[in-house]
Amino acid sequence: MNSKPLTFSAHARALLALGLPLIGSNLAQMGLHVTDTVMLGWYSVPALAAVVLGASSFFIIFILGSGFAIAVMPMVASAASSGDEAEVRRATRMGLWLSLIFSVAILPLFWFSGPVLQALGQNPELATTCQRFLRIAGFGMAPALVVMVLKSYLSALGRTQVVLWATLAGLVMNATLNWMLIFGHWGAPELGVAGSALATLGTQILSLLIVAAYAEHHPSLRRYHLFQRFWRADWPAFARVFRLGWPIGLTGLAEGGLFNASALMMGWLGTVQLAAHGIALELTALTFMVHLGLSQAATIRVGHAVGLRDTQSLRDGAKTAIAISLCVAAIGITLFVTLPTQLIGLYISQSDPLAPQIVAIGTQLLALAALFQVFDAMQVMALGFLRGVQDTRVPMIMAALSYWVIGIPASYLLAFQFHFGAPGLWMGLVVGLISAASLMMARFWMHRAHA
């Protein structure tokens, strides 16, 4: 136990020192998606549609596999704060093993994705083009997940700035390679969809080289000998990372599935509603990236407190993280309520004949987004706390219950049975997020914060 508890400002400084680079990295990661979308939109609409489908399919599988990487963060934070260097190495190394095993196991799904997508009702030509993208992009799953593990390792050891710089370097390289390979500029062949996939793969490999070199050669990290005798199995550590990681992957899948299902149902309402939904969701994703970065930092801070057996610091740090996240939510609420037309206008041409309808629906959705800002912030923050104390199985059940048993049915009923349309669908999202935030926060404060 610390003899003198830290003040609120000390907790805030420590949280922001970790969190701000992670927030920047999350926003830069979003920039990769925006770059791909914009450049393929310039190339052709069929290419854009194929890659949107392919990238969303890749991302859902990536979320499932990233649970092992996320599990490494609290394990390393706790081990490092208690001075157990061997456990730092063991947890990270087995996180790398599990991520590589998952990447190899999932590769056939990418390779034969065309028939799978056709079986799910996609247009045959679109499915074939999407398969061409995924056969290349699928090889990026391994470097992407390995980078995720190394980012968790470095972040848990307080090295979050390198995570930001690696992501920014990847953003620049992704834009450059997209420009070359999609359109055939600077003497490169014009590859279209395949060019976008190669750009993504090249970016992932560059990011891997940067973070792996840093993790191996930085003077303060050499004592961990991370890659020494990498081939040697450590089955007890393997089991610990697996037990902690698989529920995290399924929790992310449950939340991602909620928003994917909402997009599908919005498509049933019409093209204008779907366009407004996409714009509103993109805007809320920007604020969510801030909350996610703070949550990741909170996981590290809680993990350190667990390693030190400092329950006072654990509770005070959690309260500080909640206060900062609520301030961010207040900013988001203010912007969504006062500037909805201007924000939506950034995404559409005012000369488009459908623009007034999109703005009208989007304004309603942003009002509801303002409502769920607080609950979205609280659910991701609660997840961060619970992962910090290495509690993942019950939160997984809570997420599945909140999103699939409560959220999605509520969206369907409000949108279609009670005829509230697009706003009703988002009301269902709010209901699901309220449930998740309430259950997870209650679990942390009632069962974990005083352990």
C-alpha positions as CSV (number, residue, x, y, z in Angstrom):
1,M,0.0,0.0,0.0
2,N,1.1,3.6,-0.7
3,S,1.6,5.5,2.6
4,K,0.1,8.7,1.1
5,P,-2.8,8.5,-1.4
6,L,-2.4,10.4,-4.7
7,T,-4.4,13.5,-5.2
8,F,-7.1,13.8,-8.0
9,S,-4.7,16.0,-10.1
10,A,-1.9,13.4,-9.7
11,H,-4.2,10.6,-10.9
12,A,-5.4,12.8,-13.7
13,R,-1.9,13.6,-14.9
14,A,-0.9,10.0,-14.8
15,L,-4.0,8.9,-16.7
16,L,-3.7,11.6,-19.4
17,A,0.1,10.9,-19.8
18,L,-0.9,7.3,-20.8
19,G,-4.2,8.2,-22.4
20,L,-3.5,11.1,-24.7
21,P,-1.1,9.1,-27.0
22,L,-3.5,6.2,-27.0
23,I,-6.4,8.6,-28.0
24,G,-4.2,9.9,-30.8
25,S,-3.4,6.4,-31.9
26,N,-7.1,5.5,-32.0
27,L,-8.0,8.6,-34.0
28,A,-5.1,7.9,-36.4
29,Q,-6.4,4.3,-36.8
30,M,-9.7,5.8,-37.8
31,G,-7.8,7.9,-40.3
32,L,-6.6,4.7,-42.0
33,H,-10.3,3.7,-42.6
34,V,-11.2,7.2,-43.8
35,T,-8.2,7.2,-46.3
36,D,-9.2,3.9,-47.8
37,T,-12.9,5.0,-48.1
38,V,-12.1,8.3,-49.7
39,M,-9.6,7.0,-52.3
40,L,-11.7,4.0,-53.3
41,G,-14.7,6.4,-53.6
42,W,-12.6,8.4,-56.1
43,Y,-11.7,5.2,-58.0
44,S,-15.1,3.6,-58.4
45,V,-18.4,2.9,-56.6
46,P,-18.2,-0.9,-57.1
47,A,-14.6,-1.0,-55.7
48,L,-15.7,1.1,-52.7
49,A,-18.7,-1.3,-52.0
50,A,-16.4,-4.4,-52.2
51,V,-13.8,-3.0,-49.9
52,V,-16.3,-1.6,-47.4
53,L,-17.8,-5.1,-47.2
54,G,-14.3,-6.7,-47.1
55,A,-12.9,-4.3,-44.5
56,S,-16.0,-4.7,-42.2
57,S,-15.6,-8.5,-42.5
58,F,-11.9,-8.3,-41.7
59,F,-12.6,-6.0,-38.8
60,I,-15.2,-8.2,-37.1
61,I,-12.8,-11.2,-37.2
62,F,-10.0,-8.9,-36.0
63,I,-12.1,-7.9,-33.0
64,L,-12.6,-11.5,-32.1
65,G,-8.9,-12.3,-32.3
66,S,-7.8,-9.1,-30.5
67,G,-9.0,-10.4,-27.2
68,F,-5.7,-12.1,-26.5
69,A,-3.8,-8.9,-27.3
70,I,-6.0,-6.9,-25.0
71,A,-5.6,-9.4,-22.2
72,V,-1.8,-8.8,-22.3
73,M,-2.3,-5.2,-21.1
74,P,-3.6,-5.8,-17.6
75,M,-1.4,-8.8,-17.1
76,V,1.8,-6.9,-18.0
77,A,0.7,-3.9,-16.0
78,S,0.1,-5.9,-12.9
79,A,3.3,-8.0,-13.3
80,A,5.5,-4.9,-14.0
81,S,4.2,-3.0,-10.9
82,S,4.9,-6.0,-8.7
83,G,8.4,-6.4,-10.2
84,D,7.8,-9.8,-11.9
85,E,9.8,-9.3,-15.1
86,A,9.5,-13.0,-16.0
87,E,5.7,-12.8,-15.9
88,V,5.8,-9.7,-18.2
89,R,7.7,-11.7,-20.8
90,R,5.6,-14.9,-20.4
91,A,2.3,-13.1,-20.8
92,T,3.4,-11.1,-23.8
93,R,5.0,-14.0,-25.5
94,M,2.0,-16.3,-25.1
95,G,-0.2,-13.4,-26.3
96,L,1.9,-13.4,-29.4
97,W,1.6,-17.2,-29.8
98,L,-2.2,-17.1,-29.4
99,S,-2.6,-14.2,-31.9
100,L,-0.4,-16.1,-34.5
101,I,-2.4,-19.3,-34.0
102,F,-5.7,-17.5,-34.5
103,S,-4.4,-15.7,-37.6
104,V,-3.4,-19.0,-39.3
105,A,-6.6,-20.7,-38.3
106,I,-8.8,-18.0,-39.7
107,L,-6.9,-17.6,-43.1
108,P,-9.0,-20.2,-45.0
109,L,-12.1,-18.2,-44.2
110,F,-10.6,-15.2,-46.0
111,W,-9.3,-17.3,-48.9
112,F,-12.7,-18.8,-49.6
113,S,-14.8,-15.8,-48.6
114,G,-16.5,-15.4,-52.0
115,P,-18.8,-18.5,-51.6
116,V,-19.4,-17.6,-48.0
117,L,-20.5,-14.1,-48.9
118,Q,-22.8,-15.4,-51.7
119,A,-24.3,-17.8,-49.2
120,L,-25.1,-14.8,-47.0
121,G,-27.0,-13.2,-49.9
122,Q,-24.4,-10.9,-51.5
123,N,-24.3,-10.2,-55.2
124,P,-21.9,-12.7,-56.9
125,E,-19.8,-10.1,-58.6
126,L,-19.5,-8.1,-55.4
127,A,-18.6,-11.3,-53.5
128,T,-15.9,-12.2,-56.0
129,T,-14.3,-8.7,-55.9
130,C,-14.5,-8.8,-52.1
131,Q,-12.7,-12.2,-52.1
132,R,-9.9,-10.7,-54.2
133,F,-9.5,-8.0,-51.5
134,L,-9.6,-10.5,-48.6
135,R,-7.2,-13.0,-50.1
136,I,-4.5,-10.4,-49.8
137,A,-5.8,-8.5,-46.7
138,G,-6.2,-11.8,-44.8
139,F,-2.4,-12.2,-44.6
140,G,-2.4,-8.9,-42.7
141,M,-4.3,-10.5,-39.8
142,A,-1.0,-11.9,-38.3
143,P,1.0,-8.6,-38.3
144,A,-2.1,-6.6,-37.2
145,L,-2.7,-8.8,-34.2
146,V,1.0,-9.0,-33.3
147,V,1.2,-5.2,-33.4
148,M,-1.8,-5.2,-31.1
149,V,-0.1,-7.4,-28.6
150,L,3.1,-5.4,-28.7
151,K,1.1,-2.1,-28.3
152,S,-0.5,-3.6,-25.2
153,Y,2.9,-4.6,-23.9
154,L,4.4,-1.2,-24.5
155,S,1.4,0.7,-23.2
156,A,1.3,-1.3,-20.0
157,L,5.0,-0.4,-19.5
158,G,4.2,3.3,-20.0
159,R,5.5,3.5,-23.6
160,T,2.3,4.8,-25.2
161,Q,4.0,7.5,-27.3
162,V,5.7,5.0,-29.6
163,V,2.2,3.5,-30.2
164,L,1.1,6.8,-31.4
165,W,4.1,7.4,-33.7
166,A,3.9,3.9,-35.2
167,T,0.2,4.5,-36.0
168,L,0.9,7.9,-37.6
169,A,3.7,6.4,-39.7
170,G,1.3,3.7,-40.8
171,L,-1.3,6.4,-41.7
172,V,1.2,8.2,-44.0
173,M,2.4,5.0,-45.6
174,N,-1.2,3.8,-46.1
175,A,-2.2,7.0,-47.9
176,T,1.0,6.9,-50.1
177,L,0.6,3.2,-51.1
178,N,-3.1,3.7,-51.8
179,W,-2.4,6.5,-54.1
180,M,0.3,4.5,-55.9
181,L,-1.4,1.1,-56.1
182,I,-5.1,1.9,-56.5
183,F,-4.7,4.4,-59.3
184,G,-1.3,3.3,-60.8
185,H,0.6,6.5,-60.0
186,W,4.4,7.0,-59.9
187,G,5.0,4.1,-62.3
188,A,3.1,1.5,-60.2
189,P,0.5,-0.8,-61.8
190,E,-3.2,0.2,-61.4
191,L,-4.6,-2.5,-59.1
192,G,-7.8,-1.0,-57.8
193,V,-9.2,-3.2,-55.0
194,A,-6.1,-5.4,-54.9
195,G,-4.0,-2.2,-54.6
196,S,-6.0,-1.2,-51.5
197,A,-5.4,-4.6,-49.9
198,L,-1.7,-4.5,-50.6
199,A,-1.5,-1.0,-49.1
200,T,-3.2,-2.2,-46.0
201,L,-0.9,-5.2,-45.8
202,G,2.2,-3.0,-46.3
203,T,1.1,-0.6,-43.6
204,Q,0.6,-3.4,-41.1
205,I,4.0,-4.8,-41.8
206,L,5.6,-1.4,-41.4
207,S,3.8,-0.9,-38.0
208,L,5.0,-4.4,-36.9
209,L,8.7,-3.6,-37.8
210,I,8.5,-0.3,-35.9
211,V,7.0,-1.6,-32.7
212,A,9.0,-4.9,-32.7
213,A,12.3,-3.0,-33.2
214,Y,11.4,-0.6,-30.4
215,A,10.3,-3.4,-28.0
216,E,13.5,-5.4,-28.7
217,H,16.1,-2.6,-28.8
218,H,15.0,0.2,-26.5
219,P,17.5,0.3,-23.5
220,S,14.8,0.3,-20.9
221,L,13.1,-2.8,-22.4
222,R,16.0,-5.0,-23.1
223,R,15.9,-6.6,-19.6
224,Y,12.6,-8.3,-20.5
225,H,14.3,-10.3,-23.4
226,L,10.9,-10.5,-25.1
227,F,11.9,-12.5,-28.2
228,Q,14.6,-14.6,-26.6
229,R,13.8,-18.3,-27.1
230,F,10.4,-17.3,-28.6
231,W,9.8,-20.8,-29.8
232,R,9.6,-22.3,-26.3
233,A,6.1,-23.0,-25.1
234,D,4.9,-21.8,-21.7
235,W,1.7,-23.6,-21.3
236,P,0.7,-22.2,-17.9
237,A,1.0,-18.6,-19.2
238,F,-0.6,-19.7,-22.5
239,A,-3.6,-20.9,-20.5
240,R,-3.8,-17.7,-18.4
241,V,-3.8,-15.4,-21.5
242,F,-6.3,-17.7,-23.2
243,R,-8.7,-17.7,-20.3
244,L,-8.6,-13.9,-20.0
245,G,-8.6,-13.2,-23.7
246,W,-11.3,-15.2,-25.3
247,P,-14.2,-13.5,-23.3
248,I,-12.7,-10.1,-24.3
249,G,-12.9,-11.1,-28.0
250,L,-16.5,-12.2,-27.7
251,T,-17.4,-9.0,-25.8
252,G,-16.0,-6.9,-28.6
253,L,-17.9,-9.1,-31.1
254,A,-21.1,-8.6,-29.2
255,E,-20.8,-4.8,-29.3
256,G,-19.6,-4.7,-32.9
257,G,-22.5,-7.0,-33.8
258,L,-25.0,-4.5,-32.2
259,F,-23.9,-1.7,-34.5
260,N,-23.7,-4.0,-37.6
261,A,-27.2,-5.2,-36.9
262,S,-28.4,-1.6,-36.5
263,A,-26.9,-0.8,-40.0
264,L,-28.7,-3.8,-41.5
265,M,-32.0,-2.8,-40.0
266,M,-31.5,0.9,-41.0
267,G,-31.1,-0.4,-44.6
268,W,-34.6,-1.9,-44.3
269,L,-35.9,1.6,-43.7
270,G,-34.3,3.2,-46.7
271,T,-31.2,4.6,-48.4
272,V,-31.6,8.1,-46.9
273,Q,-32.0,6.7,-43.4
274,L,-28.9,4.5,-43.9
275,A,-26.9,7.4,-45.1
276,A,-27.9,9.5,-42.1
277,H,-27.1,6.6,-39.8
278,G,-23.6,6.2,-41.3
279,I,-22.8,9.9,-40.9
280,A,-24.1,10.1,-37.3
281,L,-22.2,6.9,-36.4
282,E,-19.0,8.2,-37.9
283,L,-19.3,11.4,-35.7
284,T,-20.0,9.4,-32.6
285,A,-17.1,7.1,-33.3
286,L,-14.8,10.1,-33.1
287,T,-15.8,10.8,-29.5
288,F,-15.8,7.1,-28.7
289,M,-12.1,6.9,-29.7
290,V,-11.4,9.4,-27.0
291,H,-13.3,7.4,-24.4
292,L,-11.6,4.2,-25.6
293,G,-8.1,5.7,-25.2
294,L,-9.0,6.8,-21.6
295,S,-10.4,3.3,-20.9
296,Q,-7.2,1.7,-22.2
297,A,-5.2,4.0,-19.9
298,A,-7.5,3.2,-17.0
299,T,-6.9,-0.6,-17.6
300,I,-3.2,0.0,-17.2
301,R,-3.6,2.2,-14.1
302,V,-6.0,-0.3,-12.5
303,G,-3.6,-3.2,-13.4
304,H,-0.7,-1.3,-11.7
305,A,-2.8,-0.8,-8.6
306,V,-3.7,-4.5,-8.6
307,G,0.0,-5.4,-8.8
308,L,0.8,-3.1,-5.9
309,R,-2.3,-4.3,-3.9
310,D,-3.3,-0.7,-3.6
311,T,-7.1,-0.7,-3.4
312,Q,-7.2,3.0,-2.4
313,S,-5.3,4.0,-5.6
314,L,-7.5,1.6,-7.6
315,R,-10.7,3.3,-6.5
316,D,-9.4,6.9,-6.7
317,G,-7.9,6.3,-10.1
318,A,-11.2,4.8,-11.4
319,K,-13.1,7.8,-10.1
320,T,-10.7,10.2,-11.8
321,A,-11.1,8.3,-15.1
322,I,-14.9,8.5,-14.8
323,A,-14.7,12.3,-14.2
324,I,-12.5,13.0,-17.2
325,S,-14.6,10.7,-19.4
326,L,-17.7,12.6,-18.4
327,C,-16.1,15.9,-19.3
328,V,-15.4,14.6,-22.7
329,A,-19.0,13.3,-23.0
330,A,-20.2,16.8,-22.1
331,I,-18.2,18.3,-24.9
332,G,-19.6,15.8,-27.3
333,I,-23.2,16.4,-26.1
334,T,-22.7,20.2,-26.6
335,L,-21.5,19.8,-30.2
336,F,-24.2,17.3,-31.2
337,V,-27.0,19.4,-29.8
338,T,-25.8,22.8,-30.9
339,L,-24.1,22.1,-34.3
340,P,-25.9,19.1,-35.9
341,T,-26.5,20.7,-39.3
342,Q,-22.9,21.9,-39.6
343,L,-21.5,18.5,-38.6
344,I,-23.7,16.5,-40.9
345,G,-22.9,19.0,-43.7
346,L,-19.3,18.0,-43.6
347,Y,-20.2,14.7,-45.1
348,I,-22.7,15.6,-47.9
349,S,-22.9,18.1,-50.8
350,Q,-25.6,20.7,-50.2
351,S,-26.5,20.4,-53.9
352,D,-27.5,16.8,-53.4
353,P,-31.4,16.7,-53.7
354,L,-31.5,14.2,-50.8
355,A,-29.4,16.5,-48.5
356,P,-32.3,18.1,-46.6
357,Q,-33.8,14.7,-45.8
358,I,-30.4,13.4,-44.6
359,V,-29.8,16.4,-42.5
360,A,-33.3,16.2,-40.9
361,I,-32.9,12.5,-40.0
362,G,-29.3,13.0,-39.0
363,T,-30.2,15.8,-36.6
364,Q,-32.6,13.5,-34.8
365,L,-30.0,10.8,-34.6
366,L,-27.3,13.2,-33.2
367,A,-29.8,14.3,-30.5
368,L,-30.0,10.6,-29.5
369,A,-26.3,10.3,-29.8
370,A,-26.0,13.1,-27.3
371,L,-28.2,11.0,-25.0
372,F,-26.0,7.9,-25.3
373,Q,-22.7,9.7,-25.0
374,V,-22.7,9.3,-21.2
375,F,-23.7,5.6,-21.3
376,D,-21.3,4.7,-24.1
377,A,-18.5,6.4,-22.1
378,M,-19.5,4.6,-19.0
379,Q,-19.7,1.1,-20.5
380,V,-16.3,1.3,-22.2
381,M,-14.8,2.8,-19.0
382,A,-16.3,0.0,-16.9
383,L,-14.9,-2.6,-19.3
384,G,-11.5,-0.9,-18.9
385,F,-11.7,-1.2,-15.1
386,L,-12.9,-4.8,-15.1
387,R,-10.1,-5.8,-17.5
388,G,-7.6,-4.1,-15.2
389,V,-8.7,-6.4,-12.4
390,Q,-8.7,-9.3,-15.0
391,D,-12.4,-9.9,-14.8
392,T,-13.6,-10.7,-18.3
393,R,-16.1,-13.6,-18.3
394,V,-19.0,-12.1,-16.5
395,P,-18.7,-8.8,-18.4
396,M,-18.9,-10.9,-21.6
397,I,-22.2,-12.3,-20.5
398,M,-23.4,-8.8,-19.5
399,A,-22.4,-7.5,-23.0
400,A,-24.2,-10.3,-24.8
401,L,-27.3,-9.8,-22.6
402,S,-27.4,-6.0,-23.0
403,Y,-26.7,-5.8,-26.7
404,W,-28.4,-8.9,-28.2
405,V,-31.2,-9.8,-25.7
406,I,-32.1,-6.2,-24.9
407,G,-30.6,-3.7,-27.4
408,I,-31.3,-5.3,-30.8
409,P,-34.9,-6.4,-29.9
410,A,-35.6,-2.9,-28.5
411,S,-34.3,-1.3,-31.7
412,Y,-36.5,-3.6,-33.8
413,L,-39.6,-3.0,-31.8
414,L,-39.2,0.8,-31.5
415,A,-38.3,1.2,-35.2
416,F,-40.8,-1.2,-36.8
417,Q,-43.5,-2.2,-34.4
418,F,-44.0,1.2,-32.8
419,H,-43.2,3.0,-36.1
420,F,-40.6,5.4,-34.7
421,G,-38.4,4.7,-37.7
422,A,-34.7,5.7,-37.6
423,P,-34.9,7.5,-34.2
424,G,-36.6,4.4,-32.7
425,L,-33.8,2.2,-33.9
426,W,-31.2,4.5,-32.1
427,M,-33.4,4.5,-29.0
428,G,-32.9,0.8,-28.9
429,L,-29.1,1.4,-29.1
430,V,-29.4,3.7,-26.1
431,V,-31.4,1.1,-24.1
432,G,-28.6,-1.5,-24.8
433,L,-25.9,0.9,-23.8
434,I,-27.7,1.9,-20.6
435,S,-28.0,-1.8,-19.7
436,A,-24.3,-2.5,-20.4
437,A,-23.1,0.6,-18.5
438,S,-25.3,-0.1,-15.5
439,L,-24.4,-3.8,-15.2
440,M,-20.7,-3.4,-15.7
441,M,-20.3,-0.3,-13.4
442,A,-22.3,-2.1,-10.7
443,R,-20.1,-5.2,-11.0
444,F,-16.9,-3.2,-10.7
445,W,-17.9,-1.0,-7.7
446,M,-19.8,-3.7,-5.8
447,H,-17.6,-6.8,-6.4
448,R,-14.1,-5.6,-7.6
449,A,-13.2,-2.2,-6.4
450,H,-13.0,-3.4,-2.7
451,A,-11.4,-6.7,-3.3
